[in-house]
Amino acid sequence: MNLKITIDRDKAKEVLNKALENAKKPDYDLKSPFANEVNTILTANHLTFKYILMTALLAKASFPGVNPLVLQQQSLLEGAYDARTLCHKVLVQFERDYLSNALGGSNEPFVNNPARYTELNVSNAVRRGTDQQILNLLCTFLPKLETQEEAFSALSDAIFIILKTVESKNSLYDSFDKRSYTYEQCEKLTTNLVEKSFGGETLALTIGGLLTLFSKNFKEEISVEVHTVNQSGASSREISDIDVFLNKKILYTVEAKDKEYTPEDVQHAVLKAATSGANRMMFVTGPRGKLVDTDKSQADLVNEASSKGIYLSFFTYSEFTRMILSLVVLEDEKIFFDILLGISKKARMRATTIDHLIEVSQKNGFIK
């Protein structure tokens, strides 16, 4: 009989915290005999394989009966368990809180193709080359984790490697040679930034950055809060994707939408803004944003919002960018990159989003 292993999330969280405490010791060094394999996978480009690795190590370190090759609880392998839930409900939050989204900042990594098989197998369909090599490596070394102690040692090493990577990137951020720029360069940067969505993060980053730049022109205490896109556990203070406060009171909100949306999406955002005490809201769409499944126009939605006491405005990201840049005084011509980087880190955006920001900033001459 193939017994399924039941996952105790609290126990898994306890093991993760112990591994983190272990990895943060001043004298810690790589201890696992599998440190090279762990490092190879964590420094490769495929994000889902990183989550698969961390979930397998966590599972084996927490529940010694699990089979670390398992990806779905429907697996017929001995030691099958619910790897997907362990990853989504435990590891994802831990990554967000302690690892600066260094694995990729995904909410549900196990919905991606490499993790949609019931278990790891070298015959699983992946791209040839590096992806196949990483799959082969996982299939080779994970079964060698025979004990809970071996898995915990590998998990501690993995967290240590991730923390060192984050530390190295932070040092890199501080070392950038920032350059002066023009209004035209600002517009080009934002255009290049939203060419890739990363789950809508680049659009929220662009809007938040421009509004923060705009707020620097005022003496009043204006704060711009950019909230992490599509993540649970939202702050009770959060209203929309970007909230702007004057002297700690809500001034207006901005909904950033870089995918297809319906009237219900707009109506929900308007209702949330109205109940928060706001009276103005902007709905800014990215390159992929489009109103669908309706005969209603944006003008109809504006009228509906007005009846609820909300002054609603629609902008494309390019219209919004040009409007803000037309109003901004560039007193400190090196500050925009710092603003964008600061927002991306504070909002705990994906590592891939931050890498993209750096790439387009270098391309447009903001940093060297």
C-alpha positions in Angstrom: 0.0 0.0 0.0 1.3 3.4 -1.0 0.9 5.7 2.1 0.7 9.4 1.5 2.7 11.6 3.9 0.7 14.3 5.6 2.3 17.7 5.7 2.2 19.8 8.9 2.8 23.3 7.8 3.7 24.6 11.2 6.4 22.0 11.5 7.7 22.9 8.1 7.8 26.6 9.0 9.8 25.7 12.2 12.3 23.8 10.1 12.7 26.7 7.7 13.3 29.1 10.5 15.9 26.8 12.1 17.7 26.5 8.7 17.6 30.3 8.3 19.0 30.8 11.8 21.7 28.2 11.0 22.7 29.8 7.7 22.9 33.3 9.2 25.6 32.3 11.8 28.7 34.4 11.3 31.0 31.3 11.0 28.6 29.3 8.7 30.1 27.7 5.7 28.8 25.2 3.2 28.4 21.8 5.0 26.4 19.5 2.8 28.0 17.0 0.5 25.5 18.2 -2.1 26.5 21.9 -1.8 27.7 21.9 -5.4 24.5 20.5 -6.8 22.4 22.9 -4.7 24.5 25.9 -5.9 24.3 24.8 -9.6 20.5 24.7 -9.5 20.1 27.9 -7.5 22.4 29.9 -9.8 20.7 28.6 -13.0 18.1 30.6 -14.9 15.0 28.4 -14.6 13.0 29.7 -11.6 10.6 26.8 -11.2 13.5 24.3 -10.7 14.7 26.5 -7.8 11.3 26.2 -6.1 11.2 22.4 -6.8 14.7 22.1 -5.2 13.8 24.1 -2.1 10.5 22.4 -1.6 12.1 19.0 -1.9 14.8 19.9 0.7 12.2 21.4 3.0 10.0 18.4 2.8 12.7 15.8 3.4 14.2 17.9 6.3 10.7 18.2 7.9 9.2 14.8 7.2 11.8 12.1 6.7 9.4 9.7 5.0 8.8 11.8 1.9 10.2 11.1 -1.5 11.9 14.3 -2.6 11.2 13.4 -6.3 7.5 13.9 -5.8 5.8 16.9 -7.3 2.1 16.2 -6.8 0.3 14.2 -4.1 -1.3 12.0 -6.9 2.1 10.4 -7.5 2.2 6.7 -7.1 5.7 6.7 -5.6 6.2 5.6 -2.0 6.5 8.7 0.2 4.2 10.9 -2.0 3.1 14.2 -0.4 1.5 17.5 -1.3 4.5 19.3 -2.6 2.5 22.0 -4.3 0.7 23.1 -1.1 4.0 23.0 0.9 5.6 25.3 -1.7 2.7 27.7 -2.1 1.6 27.9 1.5 5.0 27.8 3.3 8.0 28.4 1.1 6.5 31.3 -0.9 5.8 33.3 2.2 9.2 32.5 3.7 10.9 33.6 0.5 8.9 36.9 0.5 9.7 37.6 4.2 13.3 36.5 4.5 14.9 35.9 1.0 14.0 39.1 -0.8 12.1 37.1 -3.5 15.5 35.8 -4.7 13.9 32.6 -6.1 11.8 34.7 -8.4 8.9 36.0 -6.3 6.3 33.7 -7.7 3.0 33.3 -5.9 2.3 29.8 -7.3 5.5 28.4 -8.9 4.1 24.8 -9.0 1.5 25.8 -11.7 4.4 26.1 -14.1 5.2 23.3 -16.5 8.3 21.6 -14.9 6.3 21.2 -11.7 3.1 19.9 -13.3 4.2 16.3 -13.5 3.5 13.9 -10.7 7.2 13.5 -10.0 10.6 14.4 -11.3 11.8 12.1 -14.1 14.5 12.6 -16.7 11.9 11.9 -19.3 9.7 14.9 -18.3 9.4 17.3 -21.2 11.8 20.3 -20.8 13.8 22.4 -23.1 17.1 20.9 -24.3 20.3 22.2 -22.9 20.6 23.7 -19.5 17.0 22.9 -18.4 17.5 19.2 -19.2 20.8 19.2 -17.4 19.1 20.7 -14.3 16.3 18.2 -14.4 18.9 15.4 -14.7 20.8 16.8 -11.7 17.7 16.9 -9.6 16.8 13.4 -10.5 20.3 12.2 -9.7 21.1 13.8 -6.3 17.7 14.2 -4.6 17.3 10.4 -4.1 20.7 10.4 -2.4 19.2 12.5 0.5 18.6 9.5 2.7 18.2 11.1 6.1 16.4 14.1 7.6 19.8 15.5 8.8 21.3 15.4 5.3 18.3 17.3 3.9 18.5 19.9 6.7 22.2 20.4 5.9 21.4 20.9 2.2 18.5 23.2 3.1 20.8 25.3 5.3 23.3 25.5 2.5 20.7 26.6 0.0 19.5 29.4 2.2 23.1 30.4 2.8 23.7 30.6 -0.9 20.6 32.6 -1.5 21.4 35.1 1.3 24.9 35.6 -0.2 23.4 36.2 -3.6 21.1 38.8 -2.2 23.9 40.4 -0.3 26.0 40.5 -3.4 23.2 42.1 -5.4 22.7 44.8 -2.8 26.4 45.6 -2.9 26.1 45.9 -6.7 23.1 48.3 -6.4 25.1 50.5 -4.1 28.1 50.6 -6.5 26.2 51.8 -9.6 27.6 55.0 -11.2 24.4 57.0 -11.7 24.1 59.5 -14.5 22.1 62.6 -15.3 19.2 62.2 -17.7 16.6 64.1 -19.7 12.8 64.0 -19.9 13.1 62.1 -23.1 15.3 59.5 -21.4 12.8 59.1 -18.6 10.0 58.4 -21.1 12.2 55.9 -23.0 13.1 54.1 -19.8 9.5 53.7 -18.7 8.6 52.5 -22.2 11.3 49.8 -22.1 10.5 48.9 -18.5 6.9 47.9 -19.3 7.8 45.9 -22.4 8.0 43.0 -20.0 5.2 42.6 -17.5 6.4 40.3 -14.7 2.8 39.8 -13.5 2.1 43.6 -13.8 5.0 44.6 -11.5 6.7 46.8 -14.1 3.6 48.9 -14.7 3.1 49.4 -10.9 6.8 50.2 -10.6 6.6 52.8 -13.4 3.5 54.5 -12.0 4.8 54.5 -8.5 8.2 55.8 -9.6 6.7 58.7 -11.6 4.4 59.7 -8.8 7.2 59.6 -6.3 9.3 61.8 -8.6 6.4 64.2 -9.0 5.9 64.3 -5.2 9.5 65.6 -4.7 8.3 68.9 -6.2 6.0 69.6 -3.1 6.9 70.7 0.4 3.9 68.9 1.9 4.3 65.3 3.3 3.2 63.3 0.3 3.9 59.5 0.4 3.5 57.1 -2.5 2.9 53.5 -1.5 3.3 50.8 -4.2 1.9 47.5 -3.2 3.2 44.1 -4.3 1.1 43.0 -7.3 -1.1 39.9 -6.9 0.1 38.8 -3.5 -1.9 37.7 -0.6 -1.6 39.2 2.9 -2.3 42.8 1.8 -1.9 45.5 4.3 -5.1 46.8 5.9 -3.9 50.2 4.7 -3.7 49.1 1.1 -6.5 50.4 -1.2 -5.3 50.1 -4.8 -2.0 49.1 -6.5 -0.6 52.5 -5.8 -2.0 54.7 -2.9 -0.9 58.3 -2.5 -1.2 60.0 0.9 -1.1 63.6 2.0 -0.1 64.1 5.6 -1.0 60.4 6.2 -4.5 60.8 4.8 -5.5 59.2 1.5 -5.2 61.6 -1.4 -6.0 59.4 -4.4 -5.4 55.9 -5.6 -4.2 54.3 -8.8 -5.1 50.9 -10.2 -2.5 49.5 -12.6 -3.7 46.9 -15.1 -1.4 45.2 -17.6 -3.8 42.5 -18.7 -7.3 42.2 -20.0 -9.9 43.5 -17.5 -13.7 43.7 -17.2 -16.1 46.3 -15.9 -16.3 44.2 -12.8 -12.6 44.8 -12.2 -13.1 48.5 -12.5 -16.2 48.5 -10.3 -14.5 46.5 -7.6 -11.5 48.9 -7.5 -13.9 51.9 -7.4 -15.9 50.5 -4.6 -12.7 49.8 -2.6 -11.6 53.3 -3.2 -14.9 54.8 -2.1 -15.1 52.8 1.1 -11.6 53.9 2.0 -12.5 57.6 1.9 -10.8 58.5 -1.4 -12.6 60.6 -3.9 -10.3 60.3 -6.9 -8.9 57.3 -8.7 -6.8 56.7 -11.8 -7.0 53.5 -13.8 -3.7 53.1 -15.8 -3.3 50.4 -18.4 -0.1 48.8 -19.6 0.7 47.5 -23.1 -1.4 44.4 -22.5 -4.3 46.2 -20.7 -7.6 46.0 -22.5 -11.3 46.3 -21.6 -13.1 43.1 -22.6 -16.4 41.2 -22.3 -18.6 44.3 -22.3 -20.5 46.8 -24.4 -19.7 49.5 -21.8 -17.2 52.2 -22.6 -14.7 53.8 -20.3 -17.1 56.8 -20.3 -19.9 54.6 -18.9 -17.6 53.4 -16.2 -16.6 56.9 -15.4 -20.2 57.9 -14.9 -20.8 54.8 -12.7 -17.9 55.8 -10.5 -19.1 59.4 -10.3 -22.4 58.1 -8.8 -20.3 56.5 -6.0 -18.5 59.7 -5.3 -15.3 58.8 -7.2 -13.7 61.0 -9.9 -12.3 58.3 -12.2 -9.8 58.9 -14.9 -8.4 56.4 -17.5 -4.9 56.6 -18.9 -2.6 54.4 -21.0 0.8 54.1 -19.5 2.3 56.3 -22.2 -0.3 59.1 -21.6 0.3 58.9 -17.9 4.0 59.1 -18.4 3.9 62.1 -20.6 1.5 63.9 -18.3 3.6 63.4 -15.2 6.9 64.2 -17.0 5.3 67.4 -18.3 4.7 68.5 -14.6 7.9 67.3 -13.0 10.9 69.6 -12.3 14.1 67.5 -12.5 15.9 69.2 -9.7 18.0 66.1 -8.9 18.8 64.5 -12.2 20.1 61.3 -10.8 17.3 60.4 -8.4 14.9 58.5 -10.7 16.8 55.2 -10.7 17.2 55.3 -6.9 13.4 55.8 -6.7 12.6 52.9 -8.9 15.1 50.6 -7.2 13.9 51.6 -3.8 10.2 50.9 -4.7 11.1 47.5 -6.2 12.8 46.4 -3.1 10.3 47.9 -0.6 7.4 46.3 -2.5 9.3 43.0 -2.6 9.1 42.6 -6.3 10.5 39.7 -8.2 14.3 39.4 -8.6 13.6 39.1 -12.3 11.7 42.5 -12.2 14.7 44.1 -10.5 17.1 42.6 -13.0 15.0 43.9 -15.8 15.0 47.4 -14.2 18.8 47.4 -14.0 19.1 46.2 -17.6 16.9 48.9 -19.1 18.4 51.6 -16.8 21.9 50.7 -18.2 20.5 50.6 -21.7 19.1 54.1 -21.4 22.2 55.6 -19.7 20.8 56.0 -16.2 23.5 53.9 -14.6 26.9 52.6 -15.7 
